[in-house]
């Protein structure tokens, strides 16, 4: 088995822990994210994790980009600035 399928399997297996870590890290470095409802924020990060896993599995980058744009539009509608989004993106990366 090559490394990529093993990585995807590991990510799937550890998904709850990965999400917990992402939530904690982003909230630590971008305090404004504390204002979001927990389930909404966690769901958004879960979508980003899904997008990453889909890219690794070979899904079209366009489909992933659409998901990311939708997430960004939700945050703007909630009053987040582009700077907040950029800080969060740097932390997730």
C-alpha angles and dihedrals in degrees: 000000000000123000097256098061089046091050091050091048090050092048090050092048094048096038096119092051092045090052092048089052094046092050092049095046096048093045090050094053099033106038093184088074087070086076093066122092106262096235093049092050094044090047091052092051089046087056090051091050089049089051091052092049091048091052091050089049091053103260117157112277088223092064090050092047090054090053091050093048090051090052091049091049090053091053093048089050088053091055101260117147127230087249091058090051092048093050090050092048091051091051094049091048 
